[in-house]
C-alpha cells in the first residue's frame, strides 16, 4: 500500500458546528442559499479520486490506507474476526493506546468466529448467539494491533451505536421483533472500551426496545438521542435518572413538532436551512413486546423519519451541543437526508441540513462523523445490483463531495476518527475489513 507520512493535527469538531451555525444565520437573512445535490461535484475539497492499484479503496492524492483487521484474523481469545463489521467507535485509553469497539451485524444463523463461552442469549441450537462486538487495541504511532478480542456476545444484528463521554460504546441491536428475536432482542448494550474480554451483557431496557440504529450522548445534559431504522421510524430522547449512568433507568421520549419529515410524494414539509421548533412526548411501555413503540409514538404526535441511521453530537463554539443524523431514504428523491438537531434552554430546533437530489452526489447515507477540517463524513449504504458506495464529505455550506470509493461489493460503515484526528477508521461490511485512512484531513 502507498503510505503518506503526516504531521500530527489537532481535531476540532467545534469548527464544523460553529461554521454551520454561522451559515444558518446567513441563510435566514437571505444572504446566501444552502446547496445540495447538483453543486456537489464542484466541491472537490480533496481533489479527484485516484484508482487504488490493489482495487479496494480509491482515495484522493495524498491519502493512503492500511488494513488493520480483516475477517478470519486470529484474536487473542482463540476466536477469529467475525463478518459483517458495522458501526464502530474510537477511544483514547488511559495509557495512550487507541481502542476500537466494532459492531458485527450477525443473525442467529451466522458464523460467530469460534465458540462463544457466554453471552446475552442462546439460539435454538443452544449456542450463544453470534452478534455483538469485537475490540481492537492499537499502538497510536504505528496503528499496529496489540490486542483483538470479543467484547460482547449473545446479541443479534448489532448495527450502529455511539460513544459516551465516559469511554464506552453503546451498541444497538437492529432487531425487528418476532421469530428468532423473541423474547429478548432490540436493546442497547454498553461496552466499556478499556474492558478486556467479554462484558456482562446488560440490556438497557429503559432506552426502549425497537429496531435500533445509533445512539449518542449529549455531553452537556447527559441525555441520549437514538435513531430507528424504519421507514416510519422516530427520533428518541432518553433522559437518565442519573447522569452518566444509563443502567439506572430513565424516561424515553419521541421528537414532536411536525408530523412527517420525509418529504415524500410531493409533501415537502422540511426545507433545507429552515429550522423549526420541536418538542418531546413521553412514551410508555417502552419494552414494547408487540414492536409497536413507533406506532404508539406517532399516535401521540411524534414525527416520522425515513430510516434514521448514524448520529453524531458535539459542541459548537459556545459550548452548546448539536447533533447531526442521517435518514437513509428520506427526501423528495428518496436519496437521503441529513438533519441537524439543536437542543436549547428555550426549546429545541430541528433543521434539514442536507437533502440529496442526485444519487451521483450522495446516495443512502448511513454512519457519519466529523472530520478534523469540520466537514461531515458520511458512509453510503446502497443496495443496487452493482454496488458503488462512497465515503462522502459535506461542507458546512451543505455541498457533498467524494472522499473515498469502495470497489468491493458491500457497504462502508463505522467511520470514526482517532483522538488526534489524523486517522479515519472505517469498515467494509462483508467480508469484514477495518481500514485506517490517513491524509490531509485539515485541508
C-alpha positions, 0 to 999 in steps of 0.5 A: 500500500502507498503510505503518506507520512503526516504531521500530527493535527489537532481535531476540532469538531467545534469548527464544523458546528460553529461554521454551520451555525454561522451559515444558518444565520446567513441563510435566514437573512437571505444572504446566501442559499444552502446547496445540495445535490447538483453543486456537489461535484464542484466541491472537490475539497480533496481533489479527484479520486485516484484508482487504488492499484490493489482495487479496494479503496480509491482515495484522493492524492495524498491519502493512503490506507492500511488494513488493520483487521480483516475477517478470519484474523486470529484474536487473542481469545482463540476466536477469529474476526467475525463478518459483517463489521458495522458501526464502530467507535474510537477511544483514547485509553488511559495509557495512550493506546487507541481502542476500537469497539466494532459492531458485527451485524450477525443473525442467529444463523451466522458464523460467530468466529469460534465458540462463544463461552457466554453471552446475552442469549442462546439460539435454538441450537443452544449456542450463544448467539453470534452478534455483538462486538469485537475490540481492537487495541492499537499502538497510536504511532504505528496503528499496529494491533496489540490486542483483538478480542470479543467484547460482547456476545449473545446479541443479534444484528448489532448495527450502529451505536455511539460513544459516551463521554465516559469511554464506552460504546453503546451498541444497538441491536437492529432487531425487528421483533418476532421469530428468532428475536423473541423474547429478548432482542432490540436493546442497547448494550454498553461496552466499556472500551478499556474492558478486556474480554467479554462484558456482562451483557446488560440490556438497557431496557429503559432506552426502549426496545425497537429496531435500533440504529445509533445512539449518542450522548449529549455531553452537556445534559447527559441525555441520549438521542437514538435513531430507528431504522424504519421507514416510519421510524422516530427520533428518541430522547432518553433522559437518565435518572442519573447522569452518566449512568444509563443502567439506572433507568430513565424516561424515553421520549419521541421528537414532536413538532411536525408530523412527517419529515420525509418529504415524500410524494410531493409533501415537502414539509422540511426545507433545507436551512429552515429550522423549526421548533420541536418538542418531546412526548413521553412514551410508555411501555417502552419494552414494547413486546408487540414492536409497536413503540413507533406506532404508539409514538406517532399516535401521540404526535411524534414525527416520522423519519425515513430510516434514521441511521448514524448520529453524531453530537458535539459542541459548537463554539459556545459550548452548546451541543448539536447533533447531526443524523442521517435518514437513509431514504428520506427526501423528495428523491428518496436519496437521503437526508441529513438533519441537524438537531439543536437542543436549547434552554428555550426549546429545541430546533430541528433543521434539514441540513442536507437533502440529496437530489442526485444519487451521483452526489450522495446516495443512502447515507448511513454512519457519519462523523466529523472530520478534523477540517469540520466537514461531515463524513458520511458512509453510503449504504446502497443496495443496487445490483452493482454496488458503488458506495462512497465515503462522502464529505459535506461542507458546512455550506451543505455541498457533498463531495467524494472522499473515498470509493469502495470497489468491493461489493458491500457497504462502508460503515463505522467511520470514526476518527482517532483522538488526534484526528489524523486517522479515519477508521472505517469498515467494509461490511462483508467480508469484514475489513477495518481500514485506517485512512490517513491524509490531509484531513485539515485541508 
